[in-house]
Amino acid sequence: MMPHVTMAWQEKFLLDRSEKHGFKLNSDDFAITEHEYVTFKHKSGKMPRLSKTTYEGNLTITDSKKFKALLVGGMGKKKAYGFGMMTV
C-alpha cells in the first residue's frame, strides 16, 4: 500500500481530521510549507520510508479539551516515529 502524497491529499488529510481534534481550518488559511521523505532504521532491520508534511497557517480552536489532547498526544499512526506532532 502506498501513501497518498499529493499536496491536495495532504491538505484534505488535515482538513478531515480537524474537527475530531478540536479545531477548524479554512483551506485558504493554511499551506504546506515542506514535504519530504524520511527513512528510518527499524530494529528489525527494515528501513521504512515515511512521508513527512509540514503545515503552517491559522486555525480556530473549537474544543479546548480535544485540542489540548492533540498537543500532548499528537495525531496519526506514525507518532512512534515523531510524526503527527503539532506546535502552536
N, C-alpha and C positions, 0 to 999 in steps of 0.2 A: 504494500500500500504506500502510495506517495503522498506527501503533504501538499495541500494547496498553497502555493507560494506567490500567486499573482498579487499585485497591490490591491486590486478590487476585493479579492477574497480576504486578505489580511484586514482591510478596513471593515468588511462585513463581520469578520470574526469578533472584533472588539465591539462593534455596534450591537451584535446579537447577544453579547454577554453583559452588557452594561446594566440593564435593569436588574438582573439576577444579583449583581454585586453592589447595588445601591447607588448607581449614578446614571445620568443620561448624557448623551452626546448628540451634537448636531454634526452631521457629516462635513459641514463647512468649517467647523471649529477645531479640527484636528487633522494632522497629516502624519504620514510615515516619513521619518527622518533618516532611518537606517534599516537596511535589510541585508543579512549575510548568512552564511552557513558556518556553523561551528562544529568541529569534530572533537569527540571525547574518547578517551581510552577507558573502557569499562573493565572491571576486574575479571570478567570472563574472557578478555582478550578481544572482544568485539569493539569496533570503532564506530559508534553511532554518529551520524551526521545530522544535526538538527538545524532547522530554520529559525533564525532569530530576527525579530522585528522590533524596532523602537518607534513609539508614537510620541508626538508632542502636540499639545493643544489645551483647550479648555473643556471642562466638564462641570456638570451641576450635580451635587450630591442630593439624592432623593431619599436615602435611608442611611442615616449615620451609623447605625449598628452593623448593617451589611458592609458598608464601605470600610469601616474600621477592621472588620474581619478580613477583608480583601488586603488591606495594607499589611496586616500581620501574617496572613497565610498564603497570599499570592493567588494566582489564577491559572488553571490549566493542568495538563498532565505531566509537564516536564519540569515541575518545581524542584525535583531532586537534582536537576542539573543547573539550578539557579535561574530558570526561566519563569516568567509569569509574575515577576515582582513589579509593583507599582510604586512610583515615587511621586510626591506632590510638593 
